[in-house]
Amino acid sequence: MKLVSWNVNGLRAVLGKGFLEFFAAEKPDVLCLQETKCHPGDVAHVEWPKGYSVAFSAAKKKGYSGTAVFTKDSKAKPLSVTEGIGIEEHDQEGRTLTVEFEDFYLVNVYVPNAQHGLVRLPYRERWDVDFCNYLKGLEAKKPVAFCGDLNVAHKEIDLARPKANVGNPGFTVEERAGFDRFLESGFTDTFREFETGPDHYSWWSYRAGARGKNIGWRIDYFLTSAGLASRLKGAWISPQVMGSDHCPVGLELK
């Protein structure tokens, strides 16, 4: 099963930058999008590739946040799709979609940013705890994979300039500890199962030609339960795919 995740930084915007061509060429069994910034009606006119079903979770605030999941009807038809994590404080911004398959759950997530000046860091810390608890609740029923923009570079190897960014949003002690909690709870950072070297990033600032110089951050992930360890076949990052300040990341399960 081929799973792909991409923060598109505006679905309507990326539609004009080769998104449909990417989708058709990639042929994922499941495609998870974050930061769609739209409601379903905003893209109702779009002809998606044939053979897929789509579910959206939109923020109450227009043009903000949002997630979507495309599933291939012939190979990845879900048993159910659920919005939110069951906590009102967190479920106003369209940040999660949980797709239930016969043998595992897939959670698509767009994690809140701590924002400039870390004004939202206390909220982000609450989110991290509550989201981890939600994942563990699902895991009590069947294994879990989750993917998306987690808005944190976990280790120094996961960003080009770690020393200059210590304490900045996405590389605070608190956010990195939130990622540690996932690993301590038994989840695996799948990309690091296949690639242990540096210089692999999934987000680049639009400023100062950062992408061309590969001055980036790895903040987009697939993590999986121990129950899926034997099914891991490959994990990758696709920096050659343009259209957003993020690039797609992928996971293949046996």
N, C-alpha and C positions, 0 to 999 in steps of 0.2 A: 504494500500500500504506500503510495507516494503522497506525502503531506507537505504542503508549502504554506509559508506564512509571510505576510508583507505588510508593513506599515506604509500605506500609499499616500499619506498626507493629503487627503482629499480625493475621494473616488471620482468625482466629476472632473477634477483637474487631470488626473492620471488617464482618464479615458481619451484625452487628446494627446497623450504622450506614449501611445503604443501598448496600453494595457491589454486590450482585447487580443492583439497579436501575440503578446507574451503568454496570455492565458491559453490561447489555441495551440501555441507551440509547446508549452510546458506540459500540458495534459495531466495535471495533478488529479489524484482521486479526491483530495480535499484541498481547498484553497481557503485559508483564513486571512482576513484583512483587518487591519486596525486603522484608526483615525480616518474613517470613511467620511466624516463631516457631512453626512446627508441623511435624509429620511428615505424610505423605500420609494415613495412617490416621486422623489427627485430624479430617480434613474429608471422609472417604470418604462420609459421609451427605449431603453437599451436592449439590443438583442444579444444576450449572453451566448456563449458557445452551447450548442445543443447537447442535451443529455445531462444537464446539471440542474439541481434545485438550489435555491439560495434562501438564506434566512438573514435578517438584519436585526441589529439592536441599536437604536438611535438615542442619542442624548435628548433630554427635554429642551436643552438650549440648542437652538438651531445653528448649524454650521460648526459643531463642536464634537470632538471625540467620535465615538461610534465604532461598531464592529460589524463584520459580515462573514458568513461561511457559505462557500459553494461546495456541494457534495455531488459526486458522480452517481447518477441513478443506478447504473449497471453494476457498480462495484462498492460503493460506500453509502448506500442509502441508510440514513440514521433511523434508529428506533424512536428517538425524540430529540428535540432541540429546545433548550431552556435559556431564557435571559436572566442575567443577574446572579447573585449569590445569596439572595434571601435576606439581605440587610439593607434597609431603606436608605441609609446614609450613602451607601456605595452604588445603589442601583438606579441612580438618576442620570447617569452619564453614558449609558450604553457601552460599558466597558467589557462585558463578558458574554460569551455564548458557549453553552455546554452542549456538546453533541454526543449523544449516547449511541454507541455501536454495540453489537452483540457481546463482544469480548473486552471492550475498554471504553473509557470516556475520553473525549478530546475537548479541552477547554481552550477557547480562543480568548486572549486577554490583552487589553491595552491598559497598562498600569499607570496610575496617576504620576505626573511629574512633580517633583518637589518645588519647582519653579524658582525664578530669580529671587535671590535673597532668602531662599529656603522657606518662603512664607507658607508653603503647603507641606513641609516636612512632617509636622506632627500628624496631619491627616494621613500622609503616606505611610507612616509607621503603623497606624491603626489598620490601614488597608492591608499591609503586608501580613499582619497577624491574622486578620479575619479571612483573607484569601487562602492562606496556608491551611487554616482550620477547615475551610470549605473543601479544599482539595483532599484533605485527609478523610473528611466525611464521605466523599465520593469513593475514595480508595477502599473504604470498608466494604464496598459492594463489588467493585471490580477495578482492575488497574487503570491508571490515569496517565495521559499525556497532556501537557499544556504548552501553549506556544504563544508568541506575540512579542510586542515591544514591552519589555520589563523595566525600561527606563533606569537601568543600572549597569555599569561595567563592573563585573564581579572582582576581578583581580587586576593588578597592574598590567599584565600581559594583554588585557582586553581593551586598552586604549593607548593611543600613540604617545600621549604626553601625560603620564600619570602624576608625576610630581607637581606639574603646573595646575592640576585639576583636583588635588586633594581638598575635600570640603566643598567642592562645587556640586550643584545638582547632578545627580547620577553617579557621583563618586564620593558620597559621604560615608562615614563610618556606619551610620544608621541604615542607609539603604543597602550597603554591602552586607550588613548583618542580616537584613531581611532575606537576601539571597542565600546566605549561609543557612538560614532556617530551613529553606527548601531542601538543601543537601543533607542537613542533619535529620530531616524527616524522611529521608530515604529516596529522594528524587535524584536523577542523574542529568547533568548537563551534557546532552548527547553529542554536541559538536566536539567537545573535548575528549570524547571516547575515540574519535577518529583523527583529530588534529591537535597536537600539543604545542605547536609553534606560534610565534608572534605574527603581527601584521595582518590579522584577519578581523575585519570590521564590517559592521552592517549599517552604520550611520555616520554621515559626514556633515559638518556645517556647510552652509551655502557660502560662507565668507572665506576670503583669501585663498580660493582655489584648493580648499582642503581635500576634496575628493580626488582631484588629479594628483595630489601629493600623497594620497593615502594617509592623511592625518585624521583618523577616525576613531570610532568607539564600537565595540561589540555590545549592543544592548538588546538585540533580538535573538530569541532562543527557542529551542524545543527541549523541554525537560520531561522525563518519564519515570514512572514507578519502577521499583525493582522487578515487579511482575512482568514488565515488558523487556527486561534486559536481554533475554535470549532472542528477541525478535528484532533487535537493532541491526540494520543492514548497512546504513550509511547516513551521514549528516553532512550538510554543506551550506555554504554562503555563496550567493550569486552576485558579486559586486559589479559584474558587467551589465546587469539589468538596470537601466536608467528610468527616470520618470518621477522619482521621489528622492528625498534626502536620505531615505533608508533604501536598502536593497532586500530582495527576498532571501529567506533562509528555508532550508528543507530538511526533511527526515524521511527515510525509507524504512518501513517495517516489513519483515518477512511474513 
